[in-house]
Amino acid sequence: MLTVALGEPDIEVRVAIDGAHALRTALVRPPDVVLVDIGLPVLDASGFVEQWCERAPAARSVPLIAMSGLPYGRAVSEKIGAAAFFAKPFDIALVARTVRALAARRPHESPSA
């Protein structure tokens, strides 16, 4: 549902099946905004952010939006430097507006999430 809510001509949405896939994707095609689930399989959100920033220092300037249904989700989102956090279940329209707002602040012409 979230990919549908974000699917507009000016936003390219890329979906990763796990944290390792997200890392590979972000390294090949750096996004303007990252929407990340704290409890990603294979490589969790903390591991994803740590490895991405180690391999691509410019990643530190990419806004992160974290989401989680875990009781410690907000604490992890703060630890990884997320610009926003949404507890599950969340308002899809609000998440989509947040992605668009953060993408609009980036200097790139084609925002992607």
C-alpha distances in whole Angstrom, upper triangle without the diagonal:
4,5,5,6,9,10,13,17,18,15,15,12,13,12,15,15,18,20,22,20,19,22,23,21,22,25,25,23,23,20,20,18,17,14,15,15,18,19,18,20,23,23,22,21,24,26,23,24,28,28,26,29,32,31,30,31,29,26,28,27,23,21,19,16,17,14,16,17,20,23,24,21,22,26,24,22,25,27,25,25,22,22,19,18,15,16,14,12,12,11,8,10,13,11,10,14,15,14,16,19,20,19,22,24,24,27,25,25,21,19,17,14
4,5,5,6,8,12,15,15,12,13,10,11,10,13,14,16,18,21,18,16,20,21,19,19,23,23,20,20,17,17,14,13,10,12,12,16,17,16,19,22,21,20,18,22,23,21,21,25,25,23,25,29,28,27,28,26,23,24,23,20,18,16,13,13,12,14,16,19,22,22,19,20,23,22,19,22,24,22,22,18,18,16,15,13,14,13,12,10,10,6,8,10,8,7,11,12,11,12,15,16,16,18,21,21,24,22,22,19,16,13,11
4,5,5,6,9,12,13,10,10,7,8,8,11,13,16,17,20,17,15,19,19,16,17,21,20,18,18,15,15,14,13,11,13,14,18,19,17,19,22,21,20,19,22,23,20,21,25,25,22,25,28,27,25,27,25,22,24,23,19,18,16,14,15,14,17,19,22,25,25,21,22,25,23,21,24,26,23,23,20,20,18,17,16,18,16,16,14,13,10,11,13,11,9,13,14,11,13,16,16,15,18,20,20,23,20,20,16,14,11,9
4,5,5,8,12,13,11,11,9,12,12,15,17,19,21,23,20,19,22,23,20,20,24,23,21,21,18,18,16,16,14,16,17,21,22,20,22,25,25,24,23,26,27,24,25,29,29,26,28,31,30,29,30,28,25,27,26,22,21,19,17,18,17,19,21,24,27,28,24,25,28,27,24,27,29,26,26,23,22,20,20,18,19,18,17,15,14,10,11,14,12,10,13,15,13,13,17,18,17,19,22,22,24,22,21,17,15,14,12
4,6,8,12,12,10,12,10,13,13,17,18,21,22,24,22,20,23,24,21,21,25,24,22,21,18,17,15,15,13,16,17,20,22,21,24,26,26,24,22,26,27,24,24,28,29,26,28,31,31,29,30,27,25,26,24,21,19,18,15,17,16,18,20,23,26,26,23,23,27,25,22,25,27,25,24,21,20,18,18,16,18,16,15,13,11,7,7,10,9,6,9,12,10,11,14,15,15,16,19,20,23,21,20,17,15,13,12
4,6,9,9,7,8,7,10,12,15,17,19,20,23,20,18,21,22,18,18,22,21,18,18,14,13,12,12,11,14,16,20,21,20,23,25,24,23,21,24,25,22,22,26,26,23,25,28,27,25,27,24,21,23,21,18,16,15,14,16,16,19,21,24,26,26,23,23,26,24,21,24,26,23,22,19,18,16,17,16,18,18,17,15,13,9,9,11,9,6,9,10,8,8,12,13,11,13,16,17,19,17,16,13,11,9,8
4,7,8,6,7,7,10,12,15,18,20,22,23,20,18,21,22,18,19,22,21,18,18,15,15,14,15,14,17,19,22,24,22,24,26,26,25,23,26,27,24,24,28,28,25,27,30,29,26,28,25,23,25,23,20,19,18,17,19,19,22,24,27,30,30,26,26,29,27,25,27,29,26,25,22,21,20,21,19,22,21,20,18,16,12,12,14,13,10,12,14,11,11,15,16,14,15,19,18,20,18,16,13,11,10,10
4,5,5,8,9,13,15,19,21,24,24,26,23,21,24,24,20,20,23,22,19,19,16,15,15,16,16,19,22,25,27,25,28,30,29,28,26,29,30,26,26,30,30,26,28,31,30,27,29,26,24,26,24,20,19,20,19,21,21,24,27,30,32,32,28,28,31,30,27,29,31,28,27,24,22,21,22,21,24,23,23,20,18,15,13,15,14,11,12,14,12,10,14,15,13,14,17,17,19,16,14,11,10,10,11
4,6,7,10,13,16,20,23,25,26,27,24,22,24,24,20,20,23,21,18,18,16,15,16,18,18,22,24,28,29,27,30,31,30,30,28,31,31,28,27,31,30,27,29,32,30,27,29,26,24,26,24,21,21,21,21,24,24,27,30,33,35,35,31,31,34,32,29,31,33,30,28,26,24,24,25,25,27,27,26,24,22,18,17,19,18,14,15,17,14,12,16,17,14,14,18,17,18,15,12,9,10,10,12
4,7,10,13,16,20,23,25,25,26,23,21,23,23,19,19,21,20,16,16,13,12,13,16,17,20,23,26,28,27,29,31,29,29,26,29,29,26,25,29,28,25,26,29,28,25,26,22,21,23,21,18,18,19,19,22,23,26,29,32,34,34,30,29,32,30,27,29,30,27,26,23,21,21,23,23,26,26,26,23,21,18,17,18,16,13,13,15,12,10,13,13,10,10,14,13,14,11,9,6,7,8,11
4,6,10,13,16,19,21,21,23,20,17,20,20,16,16,19,18,14,14,11,10,10,12,13,17,19,23,25,23,25,27,25,25,22,25,26,22,22,25,25,22,23,26,25,22,24,20,19,21,19,15,15,16,16,18,20,23,26,28,31,30,26,26,29,27,24,26,27,24,23,20,19,19,20,20,23,23,23,21,19,16,15,16,14,11,12,13,10,8,12,12,9,10,13,13,14,11,10,7,5,5,7
4,7,10,13,17,19,19,20,17,15,17,17,13,13,16,15,11,12,9,10,10,12,13,16,18,22,23,21,23,24,23,23,21,24,24,20,21,24,23,20,22,25,23,21,22,20,18,20,19,15,16,16,16,18,20,23,25,28,31,30,26,27,29,26,24,26,27,24,23,20,20,20,21,21,24,23,24,21,20,17,17,18,15,13,15,15,11,11,15,14,11,13,16,14,15,12,11,7,7,4,6
4,7,10,13,15,16,17,14,12,15,15,12,12,15,15,12,12,9,10,10,10,10,13,15,19,20,18,20,21,20,20,18,21,22,18,19,22,21,19,21,24,22,20,22,20,17,20,19,15,15,14,14,16,17,19,22,24,27,27,23,24,26,24,21,24,25,22,22,19,19,18,19,18,21,20,21,19,18,15,15,17,14,11,14,14,11,12,15,14,12,15,17,16,18,15,15,11,9,6,5
4,7,10,12,13,14,11,9,12,12,8,9,13,12,10,11,9,11,11,10,10,12,14,17,18,15,17,18,17,18,16,19,19,16,17,20,19,16,19,21,20,18,21,19,16,19,19,15,15,14,14,16,16,19,22,24,27,26,22,24,26,23,21,24,24,21,21,19,19,19,19,19,21,21,21,20,20,17,18,19,16,14,17,17,13,15,18,16,14,17,19,17,19,16,17,13,11,7,6
4,7,9,11,12,9,8,11,12,9,11,14,14,12,13,11,14,12,10,10,10,12,15,15,12,14,15,15,15,14,18,18,14,16,19,18,16,19,22,20,19,22,21,18,20,20,17,17,15,14,15,15,17,19,21,24,24,20,22,24,21,19,23,23,20,21,18,20,19,19,18,20,18,19,18,19,16,18,19,15,15,18,17,14,16,19,18,17,20,22,20,22,20,20,17,14,11,8
4,6,7,8,5,5,9,9,8,10,13,13,13,13,12,15,14,11,10,10,11,13,13,10,11,11,11,12,12,16,15,12,14,17,16,14,18,20,18,18,21,20,17,19,20,17,17,15,15,14,15,16,18,20,23,22,19,21,23,20,19,22,22,19,20,18,20,20,19,19,20,19,20,20,21,18,21,21,18,17,21,20,17,19,22,20,19,22,24,22,24,22,23,19,17,13,11
4,7,8,6,7,11,11,11,13,15,16,16,17,16,19,17,14,13,11,11,13,12,8,8,9,11,12,13,16,15,13,16,18,17,16,20,21,20,21,23,23,20,22,23,20,20,17,17,16,15,16,17,19,22,22,19,22,23,20,20,23,23,20,22,20,22,21,20,19,20,18,19,20,22,19,22,23,19,20,23,22,19,22,25,23,22,26,27,25,28,25,26,23,21,17,14
4,6,5,6,9,10,11,12,14,16,16,17,16,19,17,13,12,10,9,11,9,6,5,6,7,8,10,13,11,10,13,15,14,14,17,19,18,19,21,22,18,20,22,19,19,16,16,14,14,14,16,17,20,19,17,20,21,17,17,21,20,17,20,18,21,20,19,19,19,18,20,20,22,20,23,23,20,21,24,22,20,23,25,23,22,26,27,25,28,26,27,24,22,18,15
4,5,5,6,9,10,10,12,14,15,15,15,17,15,12,12,9,9,10,9,6,6,6,4,6,7,9,8,6,9,11,10,10,14,15,15,16,18,19,15,17,19,16,17,14,14,13,14,14,17,17,20,18,16,18,19,15,15,18,17,14,17,16,19,19,18,18,19,19,21,21,23,21,24,24,20,21,24,22,19,22,24,21,21,25,25,23,26,24,26,23,21,18,15
4,5,5,6,9,10,11,13,14,15,15,19,17,14,15,12,13,13,12,9,8,6,6,9,10,12,9,7,11,12,10,10,14,14,13,15,18,19,16,18,20,18,19,17,18,16,17,18,20,20,23,22,19,22,22,18,18,21,19,17,19,19,22,22,21,22,23,22,24,24,27,25,27,27,23,24,27,25,22,25,27,24,23,27,27,25,27,25,27,24,22,19,17
4,5,5,6,9,10,11,12,13,14,17,16,13,14,12,13,15,14,10,10,9,9,11,12,14,12,10,13,14,12,12,15,16,15,15,19,19,16,19,20,18,19,17,17,17,18,19,21,21,25,23,21,23,24,20,20,23,22,18,21,20,22,22,22,22,23,22,24,24,26,23,26,26,22,22,25,23,20,23,25,23,22,25,26,24,25,23,25,22,20,16,14
4,6,5,6,9,10,10,10,10,14,12,9,10,9,11,13,13,10,11,10,9,10,10,12,11,8,10,12,11,9,13,15,13,13,16,16,13,15,17,14,15,13,14,14,15,16,19,20,23,22,19,20,21,18,17,20,19,15,17,16,18,19,18,19,21,20,22,21,23,21,23,23,19,19,22,20,17,20,22,19,18,22,22,20,22,20,22,19,17,13,11
4,5,5,6,9,10,10,11,14,13,11,12,11,13,14,14,11,12,11,9,10,10,11,9,6,8,10,8,6,10,11,10,10,13,14,11,14,16,13,15,13,15,15,17,19,22,22,25,22,20,21,22,18,17,20,18,15,17,16,19,20,20,21,23,23,25,24,26,24,26,25,21,22,24,22,19,22,23,20,19,23,23,20,22,20,22,20,18,15,13
4,6,5,6,9,10,12,15,15,13,15,14,16,17,18,14,14,13,11,14,14,15,13,10,12,13,10,9,12,13,11,11,15,15,13,16,18,16,18,17,18,19,20,22,25,25,28,26,23,25,25,22,21,23,22,18,20,20,22,23,23,24,26,26,28,27,28,26,28,28,24,24,26,24,21,23,25,22,21,24,24,21,23,21,22,20,19,16,15
4,5,5,6,8,9,13,13,11,13,13,15,17,18,15,15,15,13,15,14,16,15,11,13,15,13,10,14,15,13,12,15,15,13,16,17,14,16,15,17,17,19,21,24,25,28,26,23,25,26,22,21,23,22,19,20,19,21,22,22,23,25,25,26,25,26,23,25,25,21,21,23,22,18,20,22,20,18,21,22,19,20,18,19,17,15,12,11
4,6,5,5,6,10,10,9,12,12,15,16,18,15,16,16,14,15,13,15,13,10,10,13,11,8,10,12,10,9,12,11,9,12,13,11,13,12,15,16,18,20,24,24,27,25,22,23,24,20,18,21,20,16,17,16,18,19,20,21,24,24,26,24,25,23,24,24,20,20,22,20,16,18,20,17,15,19,19,16,17,15,17,15,14,11,10
4,6,6,9,12,13,12,15,15,18,19,20,17,18,17,15,16,15,16,14,11,11,13,10,7,10,11,8,7,11,10,9,13,14,12,15,15,18,19,21,23,27,27,30,27,25,26,26,22,21,23,21,18,19,19,20,22,23,25,27,27,29,28,29,27,28,27,24,23,25,23,20,22,23,20,18,21,21,18,19,17,19,17,16,14,14
4,6,9,13,15,14,17,17,20,22,23,19,20,19,17,19,18,19,18,14,15,16,14,11,13,14,11,10,14,13,12,16,16,15,17,18,20,21,23,26,29,30,32,30,27,28,29,25,24,26,25,21,22,21,23,24,25,27,29,29,31,29,30,27,28,28,25,24,26,24,21,22,24,21,19,22,22,18,19,16,18,16,16,13,14
4,6,10,12,12,15,16,19,21,23,20,21,20,19,20,18,20,19,15,15,17,15,12,14,16,13,11,14,12,11,15,15,12,15,16,18,20,22,25,28,29,32,30,27,27,28,25,23,25,24,21,21,20,21,22,24,25,27,28,29,27,28,25,26,26,22,21,23,21,18,18,20,18,15,18,19,15,16,13,14,12,12,10,11
4,7,9,9,13,14,18,19,21,19,21,20,18,19,16,18,17,13,13,15,14,10,11,14,12,9,11,9,8,11,11,9,12,13,15,17,20,23,26,27,30,28,24,25,25,22,20,22,21,18,18,17,17,19,21,23,25,26,28,26,26,24,24,24,20,19,21,19,15,16,18,15,13,16,16,12,13,11,13,12,11,9,10
4,5,7,10,12,16,18,20,18,20,21,18,18,16,17,17,14,13,16,15,12,13,16,14,12,13,11,9,12,11,7,9,10,12,15,17,21,24,25,28,26,22,23,24,21,18,20,20,17,16,15,15,16,18,20,23,23,25,22,23,20,20,20,17,15,17,15,12,13,14,12,9,13,13,10,12,10,12,10,8,5,6
4,7,10,13,17,19,21,20,23,23,21,20,17,19,19,16,14,17,17,14,14,18,17,14,14,11,9,11,9,6,7,9,11,15,17,21,24,26,28,26,22,22,23,21,18,19,20,17,15,14,13,15,17,19,22,23,24,22,21,19,19,18,15,14,14,13,9,10,11,8,6,9,9,7,9,7,10,8,6,5,6
4,7,10,13,15,18,17,20,21,19,17,14,16,17,14,13,16,17,13,14,18,17,15,15,12,10,11,9,6,5,6,8,11,14,17,21,22,24,22,19,18,20,18,15,16,17,14,13,11,10,11,13,15,18,19,21,18,18,16,16,15,12,11,12,10,7,9,10,7,6,10,10,9,12,11,13,11,8,6,5
4,6,10,12,15,13,16,18,15,14,11,13,14,11,10,14,14,11,13,16,16,14,15,13,10,11,11,7,6,5,6,8,11,14,18,19,21,20,16,16,18,15,12,15,15,12,12,9,10,11,12,13,16,17,19,17,17,15,16,15,12,12,14,11,8,11,13,10,10,13,14,12,15,14,16,14,11,8,6
4,7,10,12,11,15,17,15,13,10,13,15,12,11,15,16,14,15,19,19,17,18,17,13,14,14,11,9,6,5,6,8,11,14,16,18,17,14,14,16,14,11,14,15,12,12,9,10,9,10,10,13,13,15,13,14,12,14,13,9,10,12,10,8,11,13,11,11,15,16,15,18,17,19,16,13,10,7
4,6,9,8,11,13,11,9,6,10,11,9,9,13,14,13,15,18,18,17,18,18,14,15,15,12,11,7,6,5,6,9,12,13,16,15,11,12,14,11,9,13,13,11,12,9,11,11,10,10,12,12,14,14,15,14,16,15,12,13,16,13,11,15,16,14,15,18,19,18,21,20,22,20,16,13,10
4,5,6,9,12,11,8,6,10,12,10,11,15,16,15,17,20,20,20,21,21,17,18,19,16,14,10,9,6,5,6,9,10,13,12,9,11,13,10,9,13,14,12,14,11,14,12,10,10,10,10,12,12,15,14,17,16,13,15,17,15,14,18,19,17,18,22,22,22,25,24,26,23,20,17,13
4,6,9,12,10,6,5,7,10,10,11,13,15,15,16,19,20,20,21,21,17,17,19,17,15,11,10,6,6,5,8,8,11,9,6,9,10,7,7,11,11,10,12,11,14,12,10,10,10,11,14,14,17,17,20,18,15,18,20,17,17,20,21,19,20,24,24,23,27,26,28,26,22,20,16
4,6,9,8,5,6,9,10,11,13,15,16,17,19,20,21,22,23,24,20,20,22,20,18,15,13,10,9,7,8,8,11,10,8,12,13,10,11,14,14,13,16,14,17,16,13,13,12,12,14,16,19,18,22,21,18,20,23,20,20,23,24,22,23,27,27,26,30,29,31,28,25,22,18
4,7,6,4,6,9,9,9,12,14,14,14,17,19,19,20,22,22,18,19,21,19,18,14,14,11,10,9,11,11,15,14,12,15,16,12,13,16,16,14,17,15,18,17,15,15,15,14,16,17,20,19,22,21,18,20,23,21,19,23,24,22,22,26,26,25,28,27,29,26,23,20,16
4,6,6,9,12,11,11,14,15,15,16,19,20,20,22,24,24,21,22,24,22,21,18,17,15,14,13,14,14,17,16,15,18,18,15,16,20,19,17,20,19,22,21,19,18,18,17,19,20,23,22,25,25,21,23,26,24,22,26,28,25,26,29,30,28,31,30,31,29,26,22,19
4,7,10,12,9,10,13,14,13,15,18,18,18,20,22,24,20,22,24,22,22,19,19,17,17,16,17,17,20,19,17,20,20,17,18,21,19,17,21,20,23,23,21,22,21,20,23,24,26,25,28,28,24,26,29,27,25,28,30,27,27,31,31,29,32,30,32,29,27,23,20
4,7,8,6,6,10,10,10,11,14,15,15,17,19,20,17,18,21,19,19,16,17,15,15,15,17,16,19,17,15,18,18,14,15,18,16,14,17,17,20,20,19,20,20,20,22,23,26,24,27,26,23,24,27,24,23,26,27,24,25,28,28,26,29,28,30,27,25,22,19
4,6,5,6,9,10,11,12,14,15,16,18,19,20,17,17,20,18,17,14,14,11,12,11,14,12,15,13,11,14,14,10,12,15,13,11,14,14,18,17,16,16,16,17,19,20,23,22,25,24,20,22,25,22,21,24,25,22,23,27,27,25,28,27,30,27,24,21,18
4,5,5,6,8,10,10,12,14,15,16,17,17,14,14,16,14,14,10,11,8,10,10,13,12,15,12,10,12,12,8,8,12,10,8,11,10,14,14,13,14,15,16,18,18,21,20,23,21,18,20,22,19,17,21,22,19,20,23,23,22,25,24,27,24,21,19,15
4,5,5,6,9,10,11,12,14,15,16,17,14,13,16,15,14,11,13,10,12,13,15,14,16,12,11,12,11,7,8,10,8,6,10,11,14,15,14,16,17,18,21,21,24,23,25,24,20,22,24,21,20,23,23,20,22,25,24,23,26,26,28,26,23,21,18
4,6,5,6,8,10,11,12,14,15,17,14,14,17,16,16,14,15,13,15,15,18,17,18,16,14,16,15,11,12,14,11,9,13,14,17,18,17,19,20,21,23,24,26,25,28,26,23,24,26,23,22,25,26,22,23,27,26,24,27,26,29,27,24,21,19
4,6,5,6,8,10,11,12,13,14,11,12,15,13,14,11,13,12,14,15,18,17,20,17,15,16,16,12,12,15,13,10,12,13,16,17,16,18,19,20,23,22,24,23,25,24,20,22,24,21,19,22,23,20,20,24,23,21,23,23,25,23,21,18,15
4,6,5,6,8,10,10,11,12,8,9,12,10,11,9,12,11,14,15,19,18,20,17,15,15,15,11,11,12,10,7,9,10,13,15,15,17,19,20,23,22,24,23,25,23,20,21,23,19,18,21,21,18,18,22,20,19,21,21,24,22,19,17,15
4,6,5,6,9,10,10,12,10,10,13,13,14,13,15,14,17,18,21,20,21,18,17,17,16,12,13,14,11,8,11,13,16,18,18,21,22,23,26,26,28,27,29,27,23,25,26,23,21,24,24,21,21,25,23,21,24,23,27,25,23,21,19
4,5,5,6,8,10,12,10,11,15,14,16,14,17,16,19,20,23,22,24,21,19,20,19,16,16,17,14,12,14,15,18,20,21,23,24,25,28,27,29,28,30,29,25,26,28,25,22,25,26,22,22,26,24,22,24,23,26,25,23,20,19
4,5,5,6,8,9,7,9,12,11,13,12,15,15,18,20,23,23,25,22,20,20,20,16,16,17,15,12,13,14,17,19,19,22,24,25,27,26,28,26,28,26,23,23,25,22,20,22,23,19,19,22,21,18,20,19,22,21,19,17,15
4,5,5,5,7,5,6,9,10,12,12,16,16,19,21,25,24,26,22,20,20,19,16,15,16,14,11,12,13,16,18,20,22,24,26,28,27,29,28,29,27,24,24,25,22,20,23,23,19,19,22,20,18,19,19,23,22,20,18,17
4,6,6,9,9,9,13,14,16,16,19,19,22,24,27,26,28,24,23,23,22,18,18,19,16,13,15,17,19,22,23,26,27,29,31,30,32,31,32,31,27,28,29,26,24,26,26,23,23,25,24,21,22,22,26,25,23,21,20
4,6,9,9,11,14,14,17,17,20,20,23,25,28,28,30,27,25,25,24,21,20,21,19,16,17,19,21,23,24,27,29,30,32,31,33,31,32,31,28,28,29,26,24,26,26,23,22,25,24,21,21,21,24,23,22,20,19
4,5,6,8,10,11,14,15,18,19,23,25,28,28,30,27,25,25,24,21,20,20,19,15,16,17,19,22,23,26,28,29,32,30,31,29,30,29,26,26,27,24,21,23,23,20,19,22,20,17,18,17,20,20,19,17,17
4,5,6,8,10,13,15,18,20,23,25,29,28,30,27,24,24,23,20,19,19,17,14,14,16,18,21,23,26,28,30,32,30,32,30,31,29,26,26,27,24,22,23,23,19,19,21,19,16,17,17,21,21,19,19,19
4,5,6,7,11,13,17,19,22,25,29,29,30,27,25,24,24,21,19,19,18,15,14,15,16,19,22,24,27,29,31,29,30,28,29,27,24,24,24,21,19,20,20,16,15,18,16,13,13,14,17,17,16,16,16
4,5,5,9,10,13,15,19,21,25,25,27,24,21,21,21,18,16,16,15,12,12,12,13,16,18,21,24,25,27,26,27,25,26,24,21,21,22,19,16,18,18,14,14,17,15,12,14,14,17,17,15,14,13
4,6,8,9,13,15,18,21,25,24,26,22,20,19,19,16,14,14,13,10,9,10,12,15,17,20,23,25,27,25,26,25,26,24,21,22,22,18,17,19,18,14,15,17,15,13,15,16,19,19,17,16,15
4,6,9,13,15,19,22,26,26,27,24,21,20,20,18,16,15,15,12,10,11,11,14,17,20,23,26,27,25,26,24,24,22,20,20,20,16,15,16,15,11,12,14,11,9,11,12,16,16,14,14,14
4,6,10,13,16,19,23,24,25,23,20,19,19,17,14,15,15,12,10,10,9,12,15,18,21,23,24,22,23,21,21,19,16,17,17,14,12,13,13,9,9,12,10,8,11,11,15,14,11,11,10
4,7,10,13,17,20,21,23,20,17,16,17,15,12,12,14,11,8,7,6,9,11,14,18,20,21,19,19,18,18,16,13,14,14,11,9,11,11,7,8,11,10,9,12,13,16,15,12,11,10
4,6,10,13,17,17,19,17,14,13,14,12,9,10,11,8,7,5,6,7,9,11,14,16,18,16,17,16,17,15,12,13,14,10,9,12,12,9,10,14,13,12,16,16,19,17,14,12,10
4,7,10,14,15,17,15,12,11,13,12,8,10,12,10,9,5,6,5,6,8,11,13,15,12,14,13,14,12,9,11,12,8,8,11,11,9,11,14,14,14,18,18,20,18,14,13,10
4,7,11,11,13,12,8,8,11,9,6,9,11,9,9,6,8,6,5,6,9,10,13,11,13,13,15,13,10,13,14,11,11,15,15,13,15,18,18,18,22,22,23,21,18,16,12
4,7,9,11,11,7,8,11,10,8,11,13,12,13,10,11,8,6,5,6,7,9,8,11,11,14,12,9,13,15,12,12,16,17,15,17,20,21,21,25,24,26,23,20,18,14
4,5,8,8,5,8,10,9,9,12,14,13,15,12,14,12,8,7,5,6,8,9,13,13,16,15,13,16,18,16,16,20,20,19,21,24,24,25,28,28,29,27,23,21,17
4,7,9,7,9,12,12,12,15,16,16,18,16,18,15,11,9,6,5,7,9,13,14,18,17,15,18,20,18,19,23,23,22,24,27,28,28,32,31,33,30,27,24,20
4,5,5,8,10,10,11,14,15,15,17,16,18,16,12,11,8,8,11,13,17,18,21,20,18,21,23,21,21,25,25,24,26,29,29,29,33,33,35,32,29,26,22
4,6,8,9,10,12,13,14,16,18,16,19,16,13,12,9,10,13,14,18,20,23,21,19,23,24,22,23,27,27,25,28,31,30,31,35,35,37,35,31,29,25
4,6,5,6,9,10,11,13,15,14,17,15,12,12,10,12,15,16,19,21,24,21,19,23,24,21,22,26,26,24,26,29,29,29,33,33,35,33,30,28,24
4,5,5,6,9,10,11,12,11,14,12,8,9,8,10,13,13,16,18,20,18,16,19,21,18,19,22,22,20,23,26,25,26,29,29,32,30,26,24,20
4,5,5,6,9,10,11,9,11,9,6,8,8,11,14,13,16,18,20,17,15,19,19,16,18,21,20,19,22,24,23,24,28,29,31,29,25,24,20
4,5,5,6,9,10,10,13,12,10,12,11,14,17,17,20,21,23,21,19,22,23,19,20,24,23,21,24,26,25,26,29,30,32,31,27,26,23
4,5,5,6,9,9,12,12,10,12,12,14,17,17,20,21,23,21,18,21,22,19,19,23,22,20,22,25,24,24,27,28,30,29,25,23,20
4,5,5,6,5,8,8,6,9,10,13,16,15,18,18,20,17,15,18,19,15,16,19,19,16,19,21,20,21,24,25,27,26,22,20,17
4,5,5,6,8,9,8,12,13,16,19,18,20,21,22,19,17,20,20,17,17,21,19,17,20,22,20,21,24,25,28,27,24,22,20
4,5,8,11,12,11,15,16,18,21,21,23,24,25,22,20,23,23,20,20,23,22,19,21,24,22,22,25,26,29,28,25,23,21
4,6,9,11,11,14,16,18,21,20,22,22,24,21,18,20,21,18,17,20,20,17,19,22,20,19,22,23,26,25,22,20,17
4,6,9,10,14,16,19,21,20,21,21,22,20,17,19,19,16,15,18,17,14,16,19,17,17,20,21,24,23,20,19,17
4,5,7,10,13,16,18,16,18,18,19,16,13,16,16,12,12,15,14,11,14,17,15,15,19,20,22,21,18,17,14
4,7,11,14,17,18,16,17,17,17,14,12,14,13,10,10,13,11,9,12,14,12,13,17,18,21,20,16,16,14
4,7,10,13,15,12,13,14,14,11,9,12,12,8,9,12,11,10,13,15,14,16,19,20,22,21,17,17,14
4,7,10,12,10,12,13,14,11,9,13,13,10,11,15,14,13,16,18,18,19,23,23,25,23,20,18,15
4,6,8,6,8,10,12,9,8,11,12,10,12,15,15,15,17,19,20,21,25,25,26,24,21,19,16
4,6,6,9,11,14,12,11,14,16,14,15,19,19,18,21,23,24,25,28,28,30,28,24,22,19
3,5,9,10,13,12,11,14,16,15,16,20,20,20,22,25,25,26,30,30,31,28,25,22,19
4,7,9,12,12,11,14,16,16,17,20,21,21,23,25,26,27,31,31,31,29,25,23,20
4,6,9,8,8,11,12,12,14,16,17,18,20,22,23,24,28,28,28,26,22,21,17
4,6,5,6,9,10,11,13,14,15,17,18,20,22,23,27,27,27,24,21,20,17
4,5,5,6,9,10,11,12,14,15,16,18,20,22,25,24,24,21,18,17,14
4,5,5,6,9,10,11,12,14,15,16,19,20,24,23,23,20,17,17,15
4,5,5,6,9,10,10,12,14,15,17,19,22,22,23,21,17,17,15
4,5,5,6,9,10,11,12,14,16,17,21,20,21,19,15,14,11
4,5,5,6,9,10,10,12,15,16,19,18,18,16,13,12,10
4,5,5,6,9,10,10,13,15,18,18,18,16,13,13,12
4,5,5,6,8,10,11,13,17,17,18,16,13,13,11
4,6,5,6,8,10,11,15,14,15,13,9,9,7
4,6,5,6,9,10,13,13,13,11,8,9,9
4,5,5,7,9,12,13,14,13,10,12,12
4,5,5,7,11,11,13,12,9,10,10
4,5,5,9,8,10,9,5,7,8
4,5,8,8,9,9,7,10,12
4,7,9,11,12,10,12,13
4,6,8,9,8,10,12
4,7,9,9,12,14
4,6,6,9,12
4,6,10,13
4,6,10
4,7
4
